């Protein structure tokens, strides 16, 4: 008998059970969309080599009067859901210009639930998606509010995109923090210049199995990197809307992320 059936026998309806397993975005929100310390809006950007146009969530500190370092916030494999939008607000609250693109914009945007979002993203052209994120990185780095220093943080698929950007547009990305993401293609890893902070979960064996070879390639390329392995954590431990969330380790990983960006994105 599977877990759902067992719990159902215990007296809980299937609808209640499914609700407990779905992401709970309302309860997980850390920075409100109407927080007075930030300003947020949706903007579009050109992506001629991708889907033609991209769209994302731009969040800035409300008190910003000049320019600030920028951070690209990259979602998982399901589009720009409320969790990642909240992460963008956290980045802005820490003093950065944050931009979270929605890869699902060509399909009408995040559909309102992760299951549909995952299906939509899986149906899209992988190469064009990557070109969209390259375009987003270049758009953000050159934005009028950006100091010209660009960081990238991503989760799951977004972690891969951070690794990919570091390898494919090495002069664009100045610092990267991939959370449990696969490495870029082996043949382009030699191009990486940006310092990286690799965030891994101890129980995430699929991603962790890629680390030894990736680490060897980073060393061979002379990349400055740090890897943190978070004990007894699963893939997705930073996502505070799901049952895999590990509050203690997520908080530590986030503190390290912000400190890393403050160190490497400060103006020369």
C-alpha positions as CSV (number, residue, x, y, z in Angstrom):
1,X,0.0,0.0,0.0
2,X,1.5,3.4,-0.9
3,X,1.7,6.3,1.4
4,X,-1.4,8.1,0.1
5,X,-3.5,5.0,0.4
6,X,-2.2,4.3,3.9
7,X,-3.1,7.8,5.1
8,X,-6.4,7.7,3.4
9,X,-7.3,4.6,5.3
10,X,-6.4,6.5,8.5
11,X,-9.3,8.8,7.7
12,X,-8.0,11.6,5.6
13,X,-9.7,12.3,2.3
14,X,-7.6,12.1,-0.9
15,X,-8.2,15.9,-1.5
16,X,-6.8,16.7,1.8
17,X,-3.8,14.5,1.3
18,X,-3.0,16.0,-2.1
19,X,-3.3,19.4,-0.6
20,X,-0.7,18.6,2.0
21,X,1.7,17.5,-0.7
22,X,1.3,20.4,-3.0
23,X,3.4,23.6,-2.7
24,X,2.0,26.0,-0.1
25,X,3.1,29.4,-1.5
26,X,0.9,31.6,0.7
27,X,2.4,30.2,4.0
28,X,5.9,30.2,2.6
29,X,6.1,33.8,1.5
30,X,9.0,35.6,3.2
31,X,8.8,39.0,1.5
32,X,5.4,40.4,0.6
33,X,4.8,41.6,-2.9
34,X,3.7,44.9,-1.4
35,X,6.7,45.3,1.0
36,X,7.4,49.0,1.2
37,X,11.2,48.4,1.0
38,X,11.0,47.1,-2.6
39,X,9.5,48.0,-6.0
40,X,8.5,45.3,-8.4
41,X,7.1,45.1,-11.9
42,X,7.1,42.8,-14.9
43,X,9.2,43.8,-17.9
44,X,10.0,42.2,-21.3
45,X,13.3,41.9,-23.0
46,X,14.4,40.9,-26.6
47,X,15.6,37.4,-27.2
48,X,16.3,37.2,-31.0
49,X,18.1,33.8,-30.8
50,X,15.6,32.3,-28.5
51,X,11.8,32.8,-28.5
52,X,11.9,36.3,-29.7
53,X,10.9,38.0,-26.5
54,X,11.2,37.1,-22.8
55,X,9.4,38.4,-19.8
56,X,10.3,38.5,-16.1
57,X,9.9,39.9,-12.7
58,X,12.1,42.9,-11.9
59,X,12.5,43.9,-8.3
60,X,14.6,46.7,-6.9
61,X,15.3,48.3,-3.5
62,X,12.8,51.1,-3.0
63,X,15.5,53.4,-1.7
64,X,17.8,52.9,-4.7
65,X,18.8,56.2,-6.2
66,X,21.6,55.2,-8.5
67,X,22.8,51.8,-9.6
68,X,23.3,48.5,-7.8
69,X,24.8,45.1,-8.6
70,X,22.2,42.9,-10.4
71,X,21.3,39.2,-9.7
72,X,19.5,37.0,-12.2
73,X,17.1,34.6,-10.3
74,X,16.4,31.4,-12.2
75,X,13.5,29.1,-11.5
76,X,13.3,25.4,-11.5
77,X,11.8,23.2,-14.2
78,X,8.3,24.6,-13.9
79,X,8.3,28.4,-14.7
80,X,8.3,31.4,-12.5
81,X,6.2,30.2,-9.6
82,X,5.5,32.2,-6.4
83,X,8.5,30.7,-4.6
84,X,11.0,32.0,-7.1
85,X,9.3,35.4,-7.3
86,X,9.6,35.5,-3.5
87,X,13.3,34.7,-3.8
88,X,13.7,37.6,-6.2
89,X,12.1,39.9,-3.6
90,X,14.6,38.6,-1.0
91,X,17.5,39.4,-3.3
92,X,16.2,43.0,-3.8
93,X,15.6,43.4,-0.1
94,X,19.3,42.5,0.3
95,X,20.2,45.5,-1.9
96,X,20.5,44.1,-5.4
97,X,18.6,44.6,-8.6
98,X,16.8,41.3,-9.0
99,X,15.3,39.9,-12.2
100,X,13.5,36.5,-12.4
101,X,12.7,35.6,-16.0
102,X,9.8,33.2,-16.8
103,X,10.8,30.6,-19.3
104,X,7.1,29.9,-19.9
105,X,6.4,33.4,-21.3
106,X,6.2,32.0,-24.9
107,X,3.5,29.6,-23.7
108,X,1.5,32.3,-21.8
109,X,3.5,32.4,-18.6
110,X,3.5,30.3,-15.5
111,X,0.0,28.6,-15.5
112,X,-0.8,28.9,-11.8
113,X,0.4,25.4,-10.7
114,X,3.6,23.6,-10.8
115,X,2.4,20.4,-12.4
116,X,1.1,22.2,-15.5
117,X,4.2,24.4,-15.5
118,X,6.5,21.4,-15.5
119,X,4.6,19.9,-18.4
120,X,4.8,23.1,-20.4
121,X,8.5,23.6,-19.8
122,X,9.3,20.1,-20.8
123,X,7.5,20.6,-24.1
124,X,9.7,23.6,-25.0
125,X,12.8,23.8,-27.2
126,X,15.8,23.4,-24.9
127,X,18.2,25.4,-27.0
128,X,15.8,28.3,-27.3
129,X,15.2,28.3,-23.6
130,X,18.9,28.5,-22.9
131,X,19.2,31.4,-25.5
132,X,16.4,33.2,-23.6
133,X,18.3,33.0,-20.4
134,X,21.5,34.2,-22.1
135,X,19.4,37.2,-23.4
136,X,18.0,37.8,-19.9
137,X,21.5,37.9,-18.4
138,X,22.7,40.4,-21.0
139,X,19.6,42.5,-20.6
140,X,20.0,42.6,-16.8
141,X,23.8,43.4,-16.9
142,X,23.1,46.3,-19.2
143,X,20.0,47.6,-17.4
144,X,20.0,51.2,-16.5
145,X,19.8,50.4,-12.8
146,X,22.6,47.8,-13.0
147,X,26.1,48.7,-11.9
148,X,27.4,46.3,-14.6
149,X,28.2,43.5,-12.1
150,X,26.0,40.5,-12.6
151,X,25.4,37.5,-10.4
152,X,23.2,34.5,-11.0
153,X,21.4,32.2,-8.6
154,X,19.3,29.3,-9.7
155,X,17.6,26.2,-8.3
156,X,17.4,22.7,-9.9
157,X,17.1,23.5,-13.6
158,X,18.0,27.1,-12.7
159,X,21.2,25.8,-11.1
160,X,22.1,24.2,-14.4
161,X,21.4,27.5,-16.1
162,X,23.8,29.3,-13.8
163,X,26.5,26.8,-14.6
164,X,25.7,27.1,-18.3
165,X,25.8,31.0,-18.3
166,X,29.2,30.8,-16.5
167,X,30.5,28.7,-19.3
168,X,28.7,30.1,-22.4
169,X,28.9,33.9,-21.6
170,X,31.9,34.0,-19.2
171,X,32.3,37.8,-19.7
172,X,28.7,38.5,-18.7
173,X,28.4,36.6,-15.4
174,X,30.6,37.9,-12.5
175,X,29.5,35.4,-9.8
176,X,27.3,32.3,-9.8
177,X,25.5,30.3,-7.1
178,X,23.9,27.1,-8.5
179,X,21.7,25.2,-6.1
180,X,21.7,21.5,-6.9
181,X,22.1,22.0,-10.6
182,X,23.9,19.9,-13.2
183,X,27.1,21.2,-14.8
184,X,27.3,22.8,-18.2
185,X,28.3,20.6,-21.1
186,X,31.9,19.4,-20.5
187,X,33.3,21.0,-23.6
188,X,32.5,24.5,-22.5
189,X,33.5,24.3,-18.8
190,X,37.0,25.4,-19.7
191,X,35.5,28.9,-20.5
192,X,34.3,29.6,-17.0
193,X,35.8,32.7,-15.3
194,X,33.3,33.7,-12.7
195,X,33.7,32.5,-9.1
196,X,31.1,29.9,-8.2
197,X,29.5,28.8,-4.9
198,X,28.1,25.3,-5.5
199,X,25.2,24.4,-3.1
200,X,24.5,20.7,-2.9
201,X,22.2,18.4,-0.8
202,X,23.7,15.3,0.8
203,X,20.7,13.1,-0.2
204,X,20.6,14.3,-3.8
205,X,22.8,11.5,-5.2
206,X,21.9,12.2,-8.9
207,X,23.3,15.7,-8.8
208,X,26.1,14.8,-6.4
209,X,27.4,12.1,-8.7
210,X,28.2,14.9,-11.3
211,X,30.3,16.8,-8.8
212,X,33.7,15.0,-8.9
213,X,34.2,15.5,-12.6
214,X,32.8,19.0,-12.5
215,X,35.2,19.9,-9.7
216,X,38.2,18.5,-11.6
217,X,37.2,20.6,-14.6
218,X,36.8,23.8,-12.5
219,X,40.3,23.1,-11.0
220,X,41.8,22.6,-14.5
221,X,40.2,25.9,-15.6
222,X,41.6,27.8,-12.6
223,X,38.1,28.7,-11.4
224,X,37.7,30.0,-7.9
225,X,34.9,27.9,-6.4
226,X,33.5,26.8,-3.1
227,X,31.2,23.8,-2.6
228,X,28.9,23.4,0.4
229,X,27.3,20.0,1.1
230,X,24.2,20.4,3.3
231,X,23.8,17.3,5.6
232,X,20.6,15.2,5.5
233,X,19.0,17.4,2.9
234,X,17.1,16.6,-0.3
235,X,17.1,18.2,-3.7
236,X,15.0,21.3,-3.3
237,X,15.8,21.9,0.3
238,X,15.7,25.7,-0.2
239,X,12.1,25.7,-1.5
240,X,10.1,26.7,1.6
241,X,6.8,25.8,-0.1
242,X,7.3,22.0,-0.1
243,X,7.9,19.2,2.3
244,X,11.6,19.0,1.3
245,X,12.3,22.4,2.9
246,X,15.0,22.3,5.5
247,X,14.8,25.6,7.4
248,X,18.1,25.6,9.1
249,X,20.2,24.6,6.1
250,X,18.1,26.8,3.7
251,X,18.8,29.8,5.9
252,X,22.5,29.1,6.1
253,X,22.7,28.5,2.3
254,X,20.9,31.8,1.7
255,X,23.2,33.8,4.1
256,X,26.2,32.4,2.3
257,X,24.7,33.3,-1.1
258,X,24.1,36.9,-0.2
259,X,27.5,37.2,1.4
260,X,29.1,35.7,-1.8
261,X,27.3,38.2,-4.0
262,X,28.3,41.1,-1.8
263,X,31.9,40.0,-2.0
264,X,32.1,39.4,-5.7
265,X,29.7,42.0,-7.1
266,X,31.0,45.1,-5.3
267,X,32.2,47.8,-7.6
268,X,35.9,47.7,-8.3
